[in-house]
Amino acid sequence: MSNLTQATTAPWRIGVLFSRTGFMSVIEETQYQGTQLAIEEVNEGGGVCGRELVPVAYDPGSDSAAYGHYAKRLMVEDQVSTIIRLLHLVEPQGGAAGGRTAKWPALVPDAL
């Protein structure tokens, strides 16, 4: 198998950053569940261009500093190419790793 084939059929790791604990979980738990459901449906349909979506999820626990920490961790350590998160995380208070500053793609399910 060529390197090109390996690169294009490898699973696509995507970050999922929603609080499932703490006060923000009232909103973000449903966003998390919807994201998981969408990922399952995409994978059941053959993935994206034949690539399975593999979520890498963290729970920032409604702590504004933790959002920045986990966003940076997803990008740097986990090497995800996209983060699915809430709109209020464009510039997390805990750091400048929220996507726009780091020029990282982010999918925002609650954007109006």
Steps between C-alpha positions, in 0.01 A plus 500: 500500500636842409553779752228704326247219544598456865466872566158527340348189659631560852237591758435873542553596865283794605492678833177521697501758778179528703443516877314198623540606863454832678252779430562511120404133470135607491564627145811316393391144586238511225757647258737216591231234449396654167862506385549135595179405317608691189842330504333158526268581209787625282704188577203271428471671162861427412675790670632810327652406165533147637672616820353404836454789745663429835404742778756602761287650777577693816274640770621844611259482794360851439841647597594780259873435542450131424345580160824664386710223653306224327480686168879531498536135605273389215703696246852438625501163676205324338569661160136532400423700187164639617334580833124490550407740781262777605519851356599660831831318474633699206728682744507295820596691812746232599731552204531590136461146371135520405518465124491847347823612669672172419345497149344159565170396338211489743148377438248692708159329522328791676607787274209727413 
